[in-house]
Amino acid sequence: YVQLYGSATDVNVRLDKSSIMLDNTFIGLSSQRTVTIHNRSNVVVHYAWKTYSSVEEEEAQKQLRTKQMDEEESLSKESFFARCLHNPAIRDRYPILTRHLERNRKHFLEDE
């Protein structure tokens, strides 16, 4: 279920549907529907599809995910250093771990 919402001030802009029912979707499959935005005004309308209903909710989720990512990185590093105590030969693999963590963080930031 996807909830659609639009708002405008003194502009004749509307969505052609108030809700859309999507088929069940599983890993490797996709489901899509079309929504039309009707702009019957002389004003250029800028729009974006957002995951969250407000900037505050989006920011709260971003902070939560950042905190979770920080904790996961910390646990990964602690685990790596604990393994180094038992096998010092793996210390030179630390750059591989940090590159992996940096890629994950970059991917997360690009999705925002």
N, C-alpha and C positions, 0 to 999 in steps of 0.2 A: 504494500500500500504506500502510495506517495501522496503527500498532502501538498497541494499547490496553493500559493497565496500571492496575490499581487496588490499593490497599493499605488495610488496616484492622487495628485491634487489637481482638480479642475481640468483633467485631461481625459479624453474619450479613448481609453485603452482598456482592453479586457482579454482574458483568456477564453478560448472556445470551450473549455471543459473545466469543471471545478474539482474533479478528481479523476484519477486514472487507476484502473485495476491492472496490475501486471501479473503475468503467469508466474508460477513457481519457477525459480531459477536455481540451478545447482552449479557446482564447480565445473567449469568448461562450457557452460551454456550461457546464453544471454536472452534477454527479453527487452523489447522496446515498444514504445507507443509514441505517437506524434501529438504535440500540443501546438496550437497556433496562437500567436499573440496578435490581436487585431489592434492597430493603431489608427483610429479615425480622427486624428488631430493633426495639427500642423507642427507639433512639437516632436523633436527627435527623442525617442525613448531608449535609454540605456538599461539593460537588464543583465542579470547573471543568475545562474543556478547555484544555490547555496545548500549546503548540507544542514546548516543550523538556522533556526528561525530568527536569531538576533546576533548582533556583534558580540554581546556579552556572553551568550551561550557558546559561540564559536571560540572566543578567547579562553573561557573556562576549560573547554575541552582541549584546546591547544596546550594550556598550562598543565593539565592533568597528564596528557600524553608526553609532554616534555619531561615531567617529573618521573613518569614510568620509564622513559628512555634513559634518563640519568641513572636510575636505580639498576636497570638492566646492564648498562655499561659498567657500573661499579661492580656488580656481581660477576660479570665476565672477567674483569681485570683481577678481582680477588681470586677467582677460580684459577686463572692462568698462573698467578704468582704462587698459589698453593701447589700447583703441579710442578712449578719450577723448583720448589724445595725438594721434591722427590726425584726430579730429573732435570738437573741444571742445563743439560744440553739443549733444551727447548727454548731457552731464553732468547735466542736469536730469532724466534718466531713472533716476538712481541709486535714488530712493525706490521705483520700480517693481520694480527688482531686489531690494531689501531686503525688500519686502513679499512677493515671490514666495518668497524663501528662508525668511522667517518662517513663511509658510503651510506650506511643506514640512516644517519642523521641528515645527510644531504638529501636523500630520497624523501624523508619526512618533511623537510623544509620546502622542497619543491612542490609537494602535494598541498601545501597550505595556500 
